[in-house]
Amino acid sequence: MPGYIEDRWYKKGPPDPETGKATREPTDRYGQGKRYKVTGIPGVRARSFPDKQLAAAKSWLADAQSDSAKGEFIDPRDGNILLRKYVEEHWWLSRTGDPATLETVSRRVRNQILPFLGSLPLRQIKVDTLRMWLKDLEGVISPGTAVPVWQYLNNILDCAVDDERIPKNPCRAKSIKAPAKPQNKARAWTRERVSAVQAALPAQYRILVDIGAGAGLRHGESLGLSIDDVDLEGGVIHVNRQVRSVGGKLVYSLPKGNKTRTVPVPGHLVARIKEHVAAYPAQAVTLAWKDPRPPLTKVEARERAPQTHRLLVTNRNNSAVRANMWNEHYWKRALAAVGVIPAPEKRERKTGRGNRLVYDAAHEHGFHCLRHTFASVQLDARENPVAVSKWLGHADAAITLKVYGHFLPEADGRGRQAMDAWFASGSDSPAFSPGAPQVTESDVDGTFPEGPSAAPQVEPEGPRPSVEQGEQAA
C-alpha cells in the first residue's frame, strides 16, 4: 500500500566498519522543525509530526491509507477553516439565482448564522453546537424564519462535505430536531373588515384592496399591475410582473415562481378599476428588469434592460410604490385605525430628533389576508380547486389544498346523493336482473354440486367460430 514515513532529522549512513550494521547520521535539518513526514499516498497531502510522535505518525499513515483506498479520506486540516471564511470565500461565490432571493439568503446568513457560528472551524461544528445555536435562535427569530435559516446552514455544511472538508454534516444527525414551520391556518377576512380597512386607506390606494380580495394577487403583483394587463371587456387580469426591491432599488420581475397567469375578475372589480383610472390615471414607470446592478456583459445588458409600464397604482411622485414603506406608512396605520392591531407606540428616534410611531409587526394581518379572502370565497362557492390554484399562481393544486383546504365547505350529503343517482342509473344491469347468473361458493373453491345440470359444459368438437362470426353473434 503506498505511503511511508520520512525521518527528516536522520539519514542513512555508511555501514559500521566493525559490525557491518547500517548506521544513521544527522541531516542538515537535525533539531529543526517537525521530524516525521508522512507522504507518498496518492491524492493525500503530506503531513508532518514533531519529534517523539512517531506512533502518531504511524497511526495517521494507517488511517490515511485505509480511507484513501476506500475513497473516503478527509484531511482534518481542511476542516480547520472558519465557517465565516468558508461561507465568504467558497460557498457564497458559487451561489446563483434570483437577485432578490440571494439578498434574502445573504441577510439571514449574516444575521442569524455567522454571528453565532462564524468563528468556529468547520470540524468543530458538532451536533451539540447546533442544539445550543437553535436554542439561542428561539429568542431572536420566529419559528417560520428559523426554517429557511436552518436550510441555509444545512446547505453550507453539505457543500463542505462535498468539498471534502468535513466527513459528514451534523445537521443530518438523527438526534437533532430541525425547526418546523408552524402549521398556522390561513385566515380570511370578513366583508366588514375588508371594507373598514379599505376605507381607512388613502383614496388612491383603495383599489389595491379590490385587486387583492377580488383577484387574489400578491402585494408585489398588485403594485406591478398595469392598466394594459386588464381586459375590461373580457373581464380578466393578466398577471405578468411584480414590483420588488433588490439591493434597495425597485425592479420589475416575473411573478413568484417565474410564471405569468390569467385571472377572471368579477364585474365589481372591473367597475372599481374603471372608477380608479378615471380618478387616478395610470402612470408610465420605468424600472430595470430583475436586477438593478449595472450590466457587465451584453447578455446581462439584454436581460436587465429597463421596461416601462403604465401602473395602476403609484405614489405621490408618480413612481412605483415600495411595498415595505407602504405597509409601514399606510397599511398598518389603516389596521390600527379600525382596531385590527394596537395603536402605535411613540419611540425616540436614534438621532434624538423627535419621536417616531412604531406599529406591531402584524405579519398575520398583512396584505396576503386579502389573497386568503379571495381563496376562501372561491372555495366556499365550490369552485374547482385546480382552477383556484391556477388563479393564485400555485405550482399545483396540492399546495392550494394544503394552505386553503379548511376553506372547503363541510360535506352536506351531495356526494351520497350522487352515488345513489349513479347506482340508480344502472338499474338495467345484470345485478338487478332476476335471471342473471349467480356466483356460488362452489364456484369460488373450484367444486361443483352434484347433478348433470351442475357439471361444467364441454364445447362440442368441430371448428370454432371465427372472430368475425363471434362479433356478428354478439
N, C-alpha and C positions, 0 to 999 in steps of 0.2 A: 504494500500500500504506500503511495507516495507520501513524502513528508519526512523531515528529520529535524534534529536539534543541533544547532551550531554553537560551540563554545567559543565566544569571541575574545576570551582572555588568554586562552592557551591554543597552541598549535602543535602538530605532530613534530617531534624532534627526532634526531638520529638514534638508532638503537644503542642501548647501553653496551659499551665495549666489553664489559666483563660478563654480563648475563645475557646479552643479546635481546633483552626485552625492549619494547617500544617505550619511548620517553615523551614527555611534553615539555614545551618551553614557552615562556610568556610571549604574547604578541605585543605589538606596539600599543594596543588599546588596553593593556592589562591595568585593572583597577579603575577604569574609566567607563561610565555609562552602565547600561544593563548587560549582564554577562551572557545570558542564553537567548538565542534567536530561533524561534520555531518557523520553519519555512519549507518550501518545496511542495505544498499542496496546491494543485491547480485550482485557480479561481478564488483562493483564500489569501488575504494579505498576511504578510509575516507579522509575528508578534514577539516582542522581547520581554524577558523576565530578569529580575535582578539576581545578584549572587545569593546563593543558599535557597533558591526556589526552583531547583531542578525538578523536584517532584511535581510542582505546579505546572511546569512547562510540559512534562511528560503527560500529565492528565489532560491538559488543553490540547496537545497534539492528538491524543487518542480520540477525544470527543470530536475534534475538527475533522479527523479522518473519517470517523463513523458517519457524522452528519453530512459531510461532503459527498460520501459515497451514496447516501440516500437522497441527495438533493435538498437537504433540509438545513444546511449550515447558515446560521445567522451570526455575524460577528458582533459581539456585545458592544464593541466600541462604536458601532454605527448607531446604537441606541442612546449614546451619550448626548446627542444633540438636544438642545432645549426645545420644548414644544413650540414656544413662540418663534424661534428661529426656523424650525421646520415648517411651520404654517406660512411664515412670511417669505421664505426663500425657496420653498419647494411646493407645498400643497396649493397655496393661493395662486401661484404663477401658472398652474395648469388648469385653473377654473375658467370656463367659458359659459356663455349663455346670455340670457336677457339682462341688460344693464341694471334695471330696477331690482331684479331678483338678486343679482350679485351685490348690489348695495345693501340689501337687507341682510344677506348672509354675512357680509363683512362687518356690519354694525353689531350683529349678535355675537359673532366670534370675538370681536374686540371687547365687547362689553360683558359678556357672560362666561366666556371660556378662558381667554388669556389672562385676565386679572387673577384668576384662581389657580390655574394650572400652567400658565405660560413659563414659569421659572423652573419647572421640573423637567429633567431629562425624560425622553420617551420611555426608556426602560424602567423608570421608577414610577410610572403611572400604573398603579395596580387597581384591583377591584375595590379594596378598602379606600383608596384615594377617591375613586368615583363616588362611593357612598357618601363620603364627607362632602364632596362637591355638590352632590344633589341636595344634601341637607341644607347647605348654605344657600342654594338657589331658591329654596322654598320661600324664604322671606324677601326675595328680591324680585322675582318674576312670577307671573301667573302660570298655572299648570298648562294652559294652552300654549304659552310661549316656550315652556320647558321642552315640549315635544320636538320642535324643529331644532332647538339648541342641542339637544341630545343627538339628534340625527346628524348634525354637522360634526360633532366630536367623533361620533361613530365612523363617519366617512373619513375624517382626518386619520384616525388610527388604522382604518382599513388600508388606506394608502401607505401608511408607514409599514404595515405588514407586507404589502405588495412590493415596496421598495427595499424589503429585507433589512429593515432597521429594528424591528421587534418580531418575536416569533409568533405572537398571537395578539388579538385585540381584546383587551379587558372588558370592553362594552358588551361583548358577546358571551360573557360568563353567565352560566345558568343561575347563579346565586344572586345576581343583581337584577333589580326590577326597574326597567326603563320607564320613564314618565309616560303616562297615558293621557290622551286628550279627554277632558271631561265630557261626558255624554249629556250635554245640555240640549234640550229640545228647542227647536226654533219657535219663536213666539210671534204670532201675528197680532197686529193692532186692530182694535175695533174701528168702525167707521167714524165714531165720535172722536176718538183720539187722533186719527189721521186728519180730520177736518180742523181740530183745535190746533195741532202743531202747524198745519199749513197756514192757518190764519195768523199765527204769531210770527211768521217769516215775512221779510220784506216782499212786496208785491212782485218784484222782478224775479224772485227765486221760488215762488209758489208752484210754478209749472214743474219743478223738479219732483215735488211730491206726487203730482199726477203721473209723471213718467215712471217713477219708482213703483207706485202702487198699481198703476194701470197697465204697465207693460213688463214689470219685473226687471228693469235694467239695474245694473250695479251703479254705484255712485260715479265712478270714473267714466262709465259708458254714457251716463246721463249728461255729464259735463262735456263729453266729446260728441254729442248728438248734433248733427247739422240739419237744418231745415230741408236740405236736399236728400236726407236719408228718410224723410217722412213722405209716404204716399198717402196724401189726404183723401184722394178719391178711392184708392184701393183699400184703405183702412189698415195699412201695415207700416211697421217701422223696420228699417234695415239697420241692424247694429253692426257698424263697420269699424269702429275705433273706440278708443278711450283716451282720456287725458290723464297723465300720471306724472309724477315727479321723479327725475333721475339726476342725482348729484345736485339737488336743489333747483333744477331747472325743469320747466314743464315741457313735455313732448307728447306727440301723438304715438299711439301704438295699437296693435290689434287687441281685441277684447281678450279677456282671460282665456287661456287655453289656445290662443292664436287662431280662434275660429270666429268667423262672422256668422250672423244668423238673421232670420226674419221673424218678427213677432206680430201677430194680428192684434189690433187695438180696438177697443170699444168706441162707439160713436161719441161718448162723453169725452174721451181723451182727444179725439180729433177736433171736437169743438173747442176744447181748452187750448190746444196748440194754436188754433186759428186766432183765438182771443189774445193769447200771449204775443204772437208775432205782430198783431195789429198794434199792441201797446209798446212792445219792445222788439223792434225789428232785428232779425238775425245779423250778427256782425262777422265779417271775414277776419279770421285769426290765423296767423301763420306760425307754425311750430316745426321744429325738427322732428323727423320720424325716428322714434325708438331710442336714439342716443344723441344727446346734445353736444358731445365732445367733437372737436374739430377732426375731420377725417384725415387719415394718414395715407390712404391708398385710394385709387379710383373706385374700387369696389365699395369701400366704406362711404365714399362721397355719393355714390349712387344709392346705397342702402339708406343713408341718413338724410337724403335730400329733403329740404323743408316742404311741407304741404300746407295749403290754405283751404280752410273750410268755413262755411257760414254757420257759426254755432248758435244754437237756440238760446243758450244762457251764457252771459259774460258778466264781468264785474263792472264797477263804475268807470273803469278806464277802457272799456270795450276789449278787454283781454280775457284769455281763458281763466277760469276760476281754479284756484289752488284748493284741493279738497280738504287738506288738514286745516288750513286757515278758515275755510268756510265752516267746517264743523265747529271750530272753537268760537268763532265770532257770531255765527248766525244759528246753526242747528242747536247747539247746547243752550243758547240763550232762549230759543223758542221752547225747548224742552222744559227749561226751568220756569218759563212764564206760565205754562199750563200745568205745572206740578208733576211732570214725569220724573224729573230729577230735582234734588235740593237746590236752593238758591246758592249762588256762588259765594265764596269766601274772599274777603279782601286781604291781600298779602302785599307786603312791601317789596318793591322792585329791588333787585340786586344792586342796581345803580344808585338806589336811595332816592330816586326821583319819583315820589308819589307811590300809589298803590296800584295793584292790578287785580282783576277778578279771575278767580280760579274755580273752574267747574269740576265736578266729579268726572272720572274717566268715562263712565256711561257707555261702555262698549256694547252692553246688551240692549242699548236703546239707539244704536247707530242707524245710519241711512238704510242698512240692509234689512231693517224691520219692515220697510215698505215692500221690499222684494219678498220677504216671508209672507206678507199680507197678500200679495199677488198670487203666490203659490197656494195659499190656503183657500182663497176664493175659487180658484180654478179646480182644485181637487175636491173641495166640498160640493162643487157642482157636477162632480163625477166626470170631469174632463179626462181624456186619455192621459195617463201618466207619461207615456212615451212622448206625446205632443208637448206636454208641460215641460218635460226635460229639455226638449229642443228649444223651446222658447226661453228657458232660463239659461241656456248655454252650457248645460252639464255634459260631461263626456258620455254618459249613458243614463238610462232610467233608474239603474240601481242606486246611483248617487241621489237622485231625486227622492226615491222611496226611503232611503236611509235618513235623509235630512227632514223630509216633509211627510213621511208615511203616516204620522199621527194625525195629519190633517184629513186623511181619508175618512169619509163618513162611516159610522158603525153599520154593521150588517143589519139589514131590515127585512130579510126574508126574500129579497128579489132573486137570489141565487137558488133558493129552494123552489120558488115558483117556476124558474126557468128550467130546472131539472124535471119537474112534473110535466111541463109542456113538452120537453124533449122526449120523455118516455111516452106521453100520450100520442105524439106524432108517429110512433112506431106500433100502433095497436094492431096493424095487419101483419106483423111479423110472426114467424113460427112460434115465438114464445107465447103468443096469445091465441094460437090456433089449436082447437081440441084435437085435431088429427095429427099434430106434429109428432115426429118420432121422439121417444123419451130415452134418455140415458139411464141405465140401471146400474146398481152396484156391481152386478156380474160383469158389465162391460168394463168397469174400472179394473177389476182384478184379473180379467182375462178368461174367466169361466163362462159357461153358457148354461142356462136352465135346461132341464130335461124336456124332451119332446121334439118332434120333427120340425115344428114351426120355429123353434128357437135356434136350430142349427144354423151355422153360417152358410150363406149361399155360395155355391161354386159356379163360376162362369162356365157356360157350355163351350165345348170345343168348337173350333171354327175360326174363321178370320175375324179379327177385331174391327169395329167400325173405324173409319179414318177420322182424322181430326175434323175435316170439313163436315163429315156426316154427323159427328158428335155435336158440332156447333149448330148445325141445322136442327138437330133434335132438341138442343137446348133452347 
